[in-house]
Amino acid sequence: MTTVALPAGSGQLGHGLRMIGNEVRKVLHLTWANRAALIFQLGFMTVLYWMIQYFVGGGRVVPELAAQTFVAYLAFVVTYVSLLRMASGLLEEVHTGTFMQSLLSPLRPWVLSTGRLVAVVVEGMLVAAVLAVIFLPLLVSHLDFRWQAIVPAVFTLVDAAGFAMLIGGLALFVTGVGAVMHVLWNLLLMLNGSFVPIYVFPAWLEAVAKFWPTALGADATRQILSDGASLTELWSDFTMPLVIGHALLMLLLGWVVFHIGIRRGLKRGRLGP
């Protein structure tokens, strides 16, 4: 009987996919093990959105306005959970010494980074999915669910993933990154359209907001779900090219900063307890 030898690359790919799956399972297991903290986090996110809507709506929830901002808030939730888990998880592993052990793996560093990134984004998506189940009954009559919204939504997730990796990289060599994270997530909440859609901002603030993570993608998704826009229209007015370009640049920036953080940490001996 003859045997067919698999190329070396396919074995590496198989190990990489298995490792990514293991990272996701590990995160889900830890999330379930710490479900009390998850419940608190979900409660905080739910109350925060209600407070935002009561504030913006003048003491009441306006479903039409909530439908215009809910996609951006879900993007904020995914980004917040992802960057929090990325930075705090890295620092915990650095302090316990397990991060250095992971670098001794025969797998390439990009495989380890991808597994870590996919895991934290999946956790953020799970939290956002629960919030969607809670709020969608209130908003479903004001949203037109179409498959075209998936395209900008996917690039919004890529944008969030890149931002989480950027903050994770900064956590490896910036002292006091926790304070930086608090400032960044507050700015994210205010500028990505979670309070009001970015098109109602003053022109200068709208221009600033479009450079902020997830703002462009969330607004493009909102236009499809709430305003009836099509992908063709979003392509013709250069919205989608901007969404894709911003997401890919953010992912590239986060990837570069993350691996620079690893290399600097290895040189200076800062990746261990």
C-alpha positions in Angstrom: 0.0 0.0 0.0 1.4 3.4 -1.0 1.4 6.4 1.3 1.2 10.0 0.4 3.4 12.4 2.3 1.8 15.6 3.2 3.7 18.8 2.5 5.4 20.3 5.4 3.3 23.4 5.1 0.1 21.5 5.5 1.3 20.1 8.8 2.2 23.5 10.0 -1.2 24.8 8.9 -3.0 22.0 10.7 -1.1 22.6 13.9 -1.9 26.3 13.5 -5.6 25.8 13.1 -5.6 23.3 16.0 -3.8 25.9 18.2 -6.3 28.6 17.2 -9.1 26.3 18.1 -7.5 25.5 21.4 -7.1 29.2 22.2 -10.8 29.8 21.5 -11.8 26.8 23.7 -9.5 28.0 26.4 -11.1 31.5 26.4 -14.6 30.1 26.4 -13.7 27.8 29.3 -12.2 30.6 31.3 -15.2 32.8 30.5 -17.6 30.2 31.7 -15.5 29.5 34.8 -15.7 33.2 35.6 -19.4 33.6 34.6 -20.1 35.8 37.6 -17.8 38.4 36.2 -19.4 37.9 32.8 -22.8 38.5 34.2 -21.6 41.7 35.9 -20.0 42.8 32.6 -23.2 42.1 30.7 -25.2 44.0 33.3 -22.8 47.0 33.0 -23.0 47.0 29.2 -26.8 46.8 29.3 -27.3 49.5 31.9 -24.8 51.7 30.1 -26.7 51.6 26.8 -30.0 52.3 28.6 -28.4 55.3 30.3 -27.0 56.6 27.0 -30.4 56.3 25.3 -32.2 58.0 28.2 -29.6 60.8 28.2 -29.8 61.4 24.4 -33.6 60.8 24.2 -34.3 63.5 26.9 -35.4 61.0 29.6 -36.9 58.3 27.4 -35.7 55.6 25.0 -36.5 56.6 21.4 -36.5 53.4 19.4 -35.8 55.2 16.1 -32.7 56.8 17.6 -31.6 53.6 19.3 -31.8 51.8 16.0 -29.4 54.4 14.5 -26.8 53.8 17.3 -27.2 50.2 18.3 -24.8 48.8 15.6 -22.1 51.2 16.8 -22.7 50.2 20.4 -22.3 46.5 19.5 -19.0 47.4 17.8 -17.9 49.3 20.9 -18.7 46.2 23.1 -16.7 43.8 20.8 -13.8 46.3 20.8 -13.9 47.0 24.5 -14.0 43.3 25.5 -11.3 42.4 23.0 -8.8 45.0 24.0 -9.5 44.4 27.7 -9.0 40.7 27.4 -6.0 41.1 25.0 -4.1 43.5 27.3 -5.1 42.0 30.7 -4.5 38.5 29.5 -1.0 39.3 28.1 0.0 41.1 31.3 -1.2 38.2 33.5 0.7 35.7 31.4 3.8 38.0 31.5 3.7 38.2 35.3 3.2 34.4 35.7 5.8 33.5 33.1 3.5 31.5 30.8 3.9 34.0 28.0 7.6 33.3 27.7 6.8 29.6 27.7 4.4 30.1 24.8 7.1 31.7 22.7 9.1 28.4 23.0 6.4 26.7 21.0 7.5 25.2 17.6 4.7 27.1 16.0 5.5 30.4 14.3 4.8 33.5 16.3 2.1 34.7 13.9 0.1 31.5 14.6 0.2 32.2 18.3 -0.8 35.8 17.8 -3.7 34.8 15.5 -5.0 32.3 18.0 -4.9 34.8 20.8 -6.6 37.5 18.6 -9.4 35.2 17.3 -10.1 34.1 20.9 -10.6 37.6 22.3 -12.7 38.7 19.4 -14.9 35.6 19.8 -15.4 36.5 23.4 -16.4 40.0 22.5 -18.8 38.8 19.9 -20.5 36.5 22.4 -21.1 39.4 24.8 -22.4 41.5 21.9 -24.7 38.7 20.8 -26.3 38.5 24.2 -26.9 42.3 24.2 -28.4 42.0 20.7 -30.9 39.4 21.9 -31.8 41.7 24.8 -32.4 44.9 22.7 -33.4 43.7 19.2 -37.1 43.1 20.2 -37.3 46.9 20.8 -35.5 47.8 17.6 -36.5 45.1 15.1 -39.3 47.2 13.5 -36.8 50.0 12.8 -34.1 47.8 11.1 -34.1 46.2 7.7 -32.0 43.1 8.0 -30.2 42.4 4.7 -27.3 40.2 3.9 -25.4 43.2 2.5 -24.8 44.5 6.0 -22.6 41.5 6.7 -19.8 43.0 4.5 -19.2 46.2 6.5 -19.9 44.3 9.7 -17.0 41.9 9.0 -14.6 44.7 8.3 -15.8 46.4 11.5 -14.7 43.3 13.4 -11.3 43.4 11.6 -11.0 47.0 12.7 -11.8 46.0 16.3 -9.3 43.1 16.1 -6.5 45.4 14.9 -7.2 47.9 17.6 -7.2 45.2 20.3 -3.8 43.9 19.0 -2.4 47.5 19.0 -3.3 47.9 22.6 -2.0 44.4 23.4 1.3 45.4 21.8 1.5 48.7 23.8 0.8 46.7 27.0 4.1 44.9 26.5 6.3 48.0 26.7 4.2 50.9 28.0 4.0 51.4 31.7 0.6 52.3 33.0 -1.3 51.0 29.9 -4.4 50.6 32.1 -4.8 54.4 32.3 -4.3 54.7 28.5 -7.0 52.0 27.9 -9.5 53.9 30.0 -9.0 57.0 28.0 -9.2 55.2 24.7 -12.3 53.2 25.4 -14.1 56.3 26.6 -13.1 58.1 23.4 -14.2 55.1 21.4 -17.7 55.1 23.1 -18.1 58.9 22.3 -16.8 58.9 18.8 -17.8 55.7 17.1 -21.6 56.6 17.0 -22.8 54.9 20.1 -24.4 58.1 21.4 -25.6 59.6 18.2 -24.8 58.7 14.5 -21.5 60.3 13.4 -23.3 62.2 10.6 -24.9 64.5 13.1 -21.5 65.6 14.5 -20.0 68.9 13.5 -18.0 68.6 10.3 -14.7 68.7 12.1 -15.7 66.1 14.7 -17.2 63.8 12.1 -13.8 63.9 10.2 -12.0 63.0 13.5 -14.5 60.3 14.3 -13.9 58.6 10.9 -10.3 58.0 11.8 -11.4 56.3 15.1 -11.7 52.4 15.2 -15.0 50.9 14.1 -16.7 54.3 13.4 -16.6 53.9 9.6 -17.7 50.3 9.5 -20.4 50.7 12.1 -21.8 53.7 10.2 -21.8 51.8 6.9 -23.6 48.9 8.5 -26.1 51.4 10.0 -26.7 52.9 6.5 -27.7 49.5 5.2 -29.9 48.5 8.1 -31.5 51.8 8.9 -31.3 54.0 5.8 -31.9 51.4 3.1 -28.5 52.0 1.4 -27.0 49.3 -0.8 -23.5 48.1 -1.2 -23.4 49.6 -4.7 -24.2 53.1 -3.3 -21.6 52.7 -0.5 -19.0 51.7 -3.1 -19.9 54.6 -5.4 -19.5 57.2 -2.6 -16.2 55.6 -1.4 -17.6 54.6 2.0 -16.8 50.9 1.6 -13.2 51.5 0.2 -12.6 53.7 3.3 -14.1 51.0 5.6 -11.9 48.3 4.1 -8.8 50.5 4.0 -9.1 51.6 7.6 -9.7 48.1 8.8 -6.7 46.6 7.0 -4.5 49.5 8.1 -5.6 49.1 11.7 -4.9 45.4 11.6 -1.5 45.9 10.0 -0.6 48.6 12.6 -1.8 46.4 15.5 0.2 43.4 14.1 3.4 45.5 13.7 3.1 47.1 17.2 2.3 43.7 18.8 5.4 42.0 17.4 7.6 45.0 18.0 6.4 44.7 21.7 7.4 41.1 21.7 10.9 41.7 20.2 11.6 44.6 22.6 10.4 42.6 25.5 12.6 39.7 24.6 15.7 42.0 24.3 15.0 43.7 27.6 13.9 40.6 29.5 10.5 42.1 30.3 8.3 39.2 29.2 8.8 37.2 32.3 8.1 37.5 36.0 
